């Protein structure tokens, strides 16, 4: 995509924006996410877009990435649990009213999947699955350069697949969903219970590396659950590569070795599971939203 476009990544604590031109991100800006409701968030997004367009008049396309499920026509955010007041938000209409132009809405994990497919770890592949392991677990599927959405727009919701029926209840109200078992939140919860004190996700990994038996079991169970889920997806979709990012994955080797070992075990005799580390870091959401703007 040669035309310059603006990407907006709306998160629970910050709004990141930037201009994508010829595959490079320019003029990146970060500001706190307003905590007074969705109208204030849209006001902040619109103000930043106007500032960027004043400096980059050729950036006429705007894409916005938001966490949480979207309506099937991708005009409304059903809910974004980490953004105050973000329930049934008419984001596309709201920004169109403020900016007097077309805006493309995308789920944040799907936007990051697009970014890694075009400009990151999956560049040059025809099929890839991006997974972010952080507070929750999100993902996106890219086939032939485009996000695969499925019939109802929910394709790729790996964080909500059931891996432990009767297990912990997720934020979506499902028992035993992958993100309720293996996200950063789940690891910290289980480690805190096992050690009978507050334990962060990072500390759980540190203690596991030091050989603490309870912490090691908690971490290993979470990584196994993720690896098994990837092995299942390999059997179903057979993508060329999985790309994993997010705060928990930033632990590095211990994370990737554990996930790869479980994926290899449960996909053995079917197909190799190729896992790569995400390359674009915190810029993935902004880049992906800008790319989504070009795809419509």
C-alpha positions in Angstrom: 0.0 0.0 0.0 1.7 3.2 -1.2 -0.9 5.7 0.0 -0.1 7.2 3.5 -2.6 6.2 6.2 -3.2 7.0 9.8 -3.3 4.2 12.3 -4.9 4.5 15.8 -4.5 1.9 18.5 -6.9 2.5 21.4 -6.0 0.7 24.6 -7.1 0.7 28.2 -4.4 3.1 29.3 -3.1 4.8 26.1 -4.0 5.8 22.6 -1.2 5.4 20.1 -1.3 7.0 16.7 1.1 7.3 13.7 1.3 7.7 9.9 2.3 4.7 7.8 4.0 5.6 4.5 5.8 3.1 2.3 6.0 0.5 5.0 7.5 2.9 7.6 5.8 4.4 10.7 6.2 8.2 11.1 5.1 10.8 13.7 4.1 8.3 16.4 2.3 9.8 19.3 1.0 8.3 22.6 -1.5 9.9 25.0 -3.5 8.6 28.0 -6.9 7.1 27.3 -9.6 9.3 28.8 -11.4 7.6 31.7 -14.7 9.5 31.4 -16.5 7.5 28.8 -16.4 6.6 25.1 -17.4 10.1 23.9 -14.2 11.5 25.4 -12.2 8.7 23.9 -13.5 9.5 20.4 -12.9 13.2 21.0 -9.3 12.4 21.8 -8.9 10.2 18.8 -10.4 12.7 16.4 -8.2 15.5 17.8 -5.0 13.5 17.2 -6.1 12.5 13.7 -6.7 16.1 12.8 -3.2 17.0 14.1 -1.6 14.3 12.1 -3.5 15.2 8.9 -2.4 18.8 9.3 1.2 17.7 9.2 0.6 14.9 6.7 -2.1 16.1 4.2 -1.6 12.9 2.1 -2.7 10.7 5.0 -6.4 10.5 4.0 -7.1 7.0 5.2 -7.8 6.3 8.9 -7.9 2.9 10.6 -8.7 2.4 14.3 -7.9 -0.8 16.3 -9.8 -1.5 19.5 -9.7 -4.5 21.9 -12.9 -6.5 22.2 -15.5 -7.9 19.8 -16.9 -5.8 17.0 -20.3 -5.8 15.3 -20.5 -8.0 12.2 -20.3 -4.9 9.9 -17.3 -3.6 11.9 -19.0 -0.2 12.7 -19.5 -0.7 16.5 -17.5 -2.0 19.4 -19.6 -4.4 21.4 -17.5 -4.0 24.5 -13.9 -3.3 25.4 -13.5 -4.5 29.0 -10.4 -2.5 29.7 -11.7 0.8 28.5 -14.1 2.7 30.8 -17.5 3.0 29.3 -16.8 1.2 26.1 -20.0 -0.8 25.6 -21.9 -0.8 22.3 -19.9 2.2 21.0 -20.8 3.5 17.5 -17.2 4.2 16.8 -17.3 4.5 13.0 -20.3 6.8 13.0 -18.9 8.8 15.9 -15.6 9.4 14.3 -17.2 10.1 10.9 -19.3 12.8 12.5 -16.2 14.3 14.2 -13.8 14.0 11.2 -16.2 14.2 8.2 -14.5 11.2 6.6 -14.6 7.4 6.3 -13.0 5.4 9.2 -12.2 1.7 9.2 -12.6 -0.2 12.5 -10.6 -3.3 13.4 -10.0 -5.5 16.4 -6.6 -4.8 17.9 -5.3 -8.3 17.7 -6.4 -8.7 14.1 -4.7 -5.4 13.3 -1.5 -6.7 14.8 -1.8 -9.9 12.8 -2.0 -7.8 9.7 1.0 -5.8 10.7 3.2 -8.9 11.4 2.0 -10.5 8.2 3.0 -7.5 6.0 5.9 -6.0 7.8 6.9 -8.2 10.7 7.8 -11.8 11.5 5.4 -13.4 9.0 6.4 -11.2 6.1 6.6 -13.2 2.9 4.1 -15.9 4.0 0.7 -16.5 2.6 -0.8 -17.8 5.8 -0.1 -16.9 9.4 -1.7 -16.8 12.8 -0.8 -14.0 15.2 -1.3 -14.6 19.0 -0.8 -12.0 21.7 -0.5 -13.3 25.2 -0.9 -10.6 27.7 -3.7 -9.6 30.2 -5.8 -11.8 27.9 -5.1 -13.8 24.8 -6.1 -12.5 21.4 -5.3 -13.6 17.9 -5.9 -13.0 14.2 -5.7 -15.2 11.1 -4.2 -13.9 7.9 -4.8 -15.8 4.6 -3.6 -14.5 1.3 -2.8 -11.1 2.7 -6.2 -10.5 4.3 -7.7 -11.1 7.7 -9.9 -14.2 7.8 -13.1 -13.3 9.7 -15.4 -16.3 9.1 -19.1 -16.1 8.6 -19.9 -14.1 11.7 -16.6 -12.2 12.1 -15.3 -14.1 15.1 -12.6 -16.2 13.4 -9.4 -16.3 15.3 -10.7 -16.0 18.8 -8.2 -18.5 20.2 -8.4 -16.9 23.7 -12.0 -18.0 24.0 -11.6 -21.6 22.9 -12.4 -24.1 25.7 -9.4 -26.0 26.9 -10.5 -27.0 30.4 -14.3 -27.5 30.7 -15.4 -26.6 34.2 -12.2 -24.6 34.7 -11.8 -20.9 35.7 -14.3 -18.5 34.3 -13.1 -15.9 31.8 -14.1 -12.3 31.4 -16.5 -13.4 28.7 -18.3 -15.7 31.1 -16.9 -19.0 29.7 -15.5 -21.7 31.9 -12.1 -23.1 31.0 -11.3 -20.7 28.1 -7.7 -20.5 27.1 -7.2 -17.0 28.4 -8.7 -18.0 31.7 -6.1 -20.7 32.0 -3.0 -19.4 30.3 -3.0 -15.6 30.1 -0.8 -13.3 32.2 -3.7 -12.7 34.4 -4.3 -16.4 34.9 -0.6 -17.2 35.6 -0.4 -14.4 38.2 -3.7 -15.7 39.8 -2.6 -19.3 40.0 0.9 -18.5 41.2 -0.5 -16.2 43.9 -2.8 -19.0 45.1 -0.1 -21.6 45.0 2.4 -19.4 46.9 -0.3 -17.9 49.2 0.8 -14.3 48.5 0.6 -11.8 45.6 2.8 -12.9 42.7 3.1 -11.1 39.4 3.4 -12.9 36.1 7.0 -11.9 35.7 7.8 -13.1 39.2 6.1 -16.5 38.5 8.5 -17.0 35.5 11.5 -15.9 37.6 10.6 -18.3 40.4 10.0 -21.1 37.8 13.4 -20.5 36.3 14.9 -20.8 39.7 13.3 -24.2 40.2 10.5 -23.3 42.6 8.2 -26.3 42.2 4.8 -24.6 42.5 5.7 -21.7 40.3 7.3 -24.1 37.7 4.1 -26.1 37.6 1.9 -23.1 37.2 4.0 -21.7 34.3 4.4 -25.1 32.6 0.7 -25.7 32.7 0.0 -22.4 31.1 2.6 -22.8 28.3 1.4 -26.3 27.6 -2.2 -25.1 27.2 -1.0 -22.5 24.7 1.1 -25.0 22.8 -1.7 -27.6 22.6 -4.0 -24.8 21.3 -1.5 -24.0 18.5 -1.1 -27.7 17.7 -4.9 -27.9 17.3 -4.9 -24.9 15.0 -2.1 -26.4 13.0 -4.3 -29.5 12.4 -7.3 -27.3 11.5 -5.8 -24.5 9.4 -2.2 -25.7 8.7 -0.7 -22.1 8.6 2.8 -21.5 7.5 3.7 -19.8 10.7 2.5 -18.7 14.1 3.7 -15.3 15.4 3.4 -14.7 19.2 3.7 -11.4 20.9 2.4 -9.6 24.0 3.7 -8.9 27.4 3.9 -12.5 28.6 5.8 -13.6 25.5 8.4 -10.9 26.2 9.7 -13.2 28.9 11.7 -14.7 25.9 13.3 -18.1 25.7 11.5 -19.9 28.6 8.1 -18.9 27.2 8.8 -19.9 23.6 10.6 -23.1 24.5 7.7 -24.2 26.6 5.1 -23.4 24.0 7.1 -25.0 21.2 7.7 -28.2 23.1 4.0 -28.7 23.8 3.0 -27.7 20.2 5.6 -30.2 18.8 4.3 -33.0 21.1 0.6 -32.5 20.3 1.2 -32.0 16.5 3.7 -34.8 16.1 3.1 -36.9 13.0 0.7 -34.3 11.6 2.8 -31.3 10.7 5.6 -29.2 12.1 4.5 -26.1 14.1 6.6 -23.1 13.2 6.5 -20.4 15.9 8.2 -17.0 15.5 8.6 -14.1 17.9 6.7 -10.9 17.0 8.9 -8.2 15.6 6.9 -5.0 15.7 6.4 -4.7 19.4 4.2 -1.8 20.6 4.0 -0.5 17.0 2.1 -3.5 15.7 -1.4 -2.1 16.6 -0.8 1.3 15.0 0.8 -0.2 11.9 -2.0 -2.8 11.6 -4.8 -0.2 12.0 -3.1 1.8 9.2 -2.9 -1.2 7.0 -6.6 -2.1 7.7 -7.5 1.4 6.6 -6.1 0.6 3.2 -7.9 -2.7 2.9 -11.3 -1.3 4.0 
